[in-house]
Amino acid sequence: MRKYMLITLAVLMIAGCERQTKDREILAKINNYEITKQEFIEEFRQSAYGISDTEEAKKNFLESLINRKLVLQEAQREGLDKDKAFLKSIERFWEQSLLKVTLDKKSAEILKAAGENDKETEEAYEAWISGLRKKSDIKIDYTLLK
């Protein structure tokens, strides 16, 4: 009985590993970084190379992707990913991206509610901003602007 359980367990482990391997087919490995086939396909489709779905376009994109990863790895080795200017740049990008997503979402809501009326749209936006300000604790020292 014990032997039967061990064999069953071994078969299940092998089957599980095989499925996982198919899901994580490694297309390329650059030092310790792996690019799976699925990741490559997703990035390829979103790139300018994706316009031409040929083997040559895929090879060219892969070479470009490998070069990018090599440069990024070198930047990390040099500690540039911890540089204050870089981190500030990331913070600005994060804020801008989040702001855009939020404003796009709210704009869609306002346009849906107000229709094509620009005055109603502007009033709805101002009311939203006013509501945000009322719910917030804002302190300003205007003397520092001088």
N, C-alpha and C positions, 0 to 999 in steps of 0.2 A: 504494500500500500504506500509506504513511504517513498519507494523508488518511483512509483507511478506519479506521485505528487511532484517529485523533483523534476521528472521529465516534463510534466505539464507546465510547471513553472518556467523551465528552460525554454520551452516552445513559445510560451506567452511573451517572455522577455525578448526573444529573437524577433518575434512578429512585431512587437512594439518598437524595437530598435529599427526594423526595416521601414516601418511607416514613418517614423520620425526622420529617418535618413532621406526618404523621398520628399518629405515636406521641406527639408533643409539641404537640398542639393547645393553643394558649394561650387559656384562657378569660378571663383577666384579667391586666392588668399594672399594678402599683402601683409607680410610680417605676421602679426597676431590678429589682423582684421580679416574677417570673412565676408564675402559678397555672395549671397545665395542667388540662385537662378531667379526666384520670385522677386527679390529686391531689385535685381538688375532689370527685369522686365518692367517693373513699375517705374523705375527711374528713366529707363529708355523711352517709354511711352510719353513721359512728361517733358522730355528733352527735345531740342530742335532736330536731333538725329532721328527721332521717332517718326518724323514725316515720311521718311523713306524706310520702310520695313524690309530692308535687305540684309543679307549676311555681312556685307562690307560695312554698312552703316552700323550694325551691331558691334563689329570688331573695332571700328573707329571710336565708337562711344565707350566701349570697354577700355580701350587704351587711354582715353581721356579721363575716365573714371579712376583708373589705376593711378595715373599721374596726379590727380587731385588728392587721392588718399595718401600718396607718398608725401606730397607737400604738407598736408595736414598733420601727418605723423611727425614730420621734421619740425613743424611749428610746436607741436606738443613736447617733443624732446627738448626744444630750446626754452620751454616754459612760457611761450607766448600766450597760451590759453589762460594763464594766470595774471597776465599783464593788466594793470588798472585801466588803461585806455581801452583795451579790448573788452574787458568786462563792462565798462561804461557803455561801449558801443552796443553790446548785447542787451544791456538794460534798455537803451533807447529803442532798439529794434523790437524788443518784447513789448514795450509800452505802445509803440506805434501800431504793431500788429494787433494787439488786444483792443486798442482804441478803434481801429478800422473795423474789426469784427463786431464790436459792440455797436458802433454807429451804423453799420450796414444793417444789423438786425433791427435796431430801433427805427431807422429810416423806413424800412420795409413795413414795420408795424404802423408807423405814422401815416405813410402813404396809403396803406390799405384803409385806414380809418378815415383819413381826410380826403381821399380821392385825388383829383387833379388840382384842387384849390391850393395855390401857393400860400395864401394868407393863413388858411387853416393849418397847413403843414408847418409853417413857421411858428404859429401860436402853440401848436402841440409840442413842438421841439422845445420851445422856451418854457412851457409848463413842465415838461419832463426834467429839464435842467434845474428849474426852480425847485421842484420836488426833491431832487438829489441834494441840492444845497441845503434845504430845510432839514433833511435827515442827517446832515453831516455837522461835525464840529470843526468850523473853519476859523482860524485865528491868523490875522495878517498884521505885520508890523510895517506900515507904509513908510515909516521914517527910514527904513533901510533902502528904499528905492531912490533916495536923494543922492 
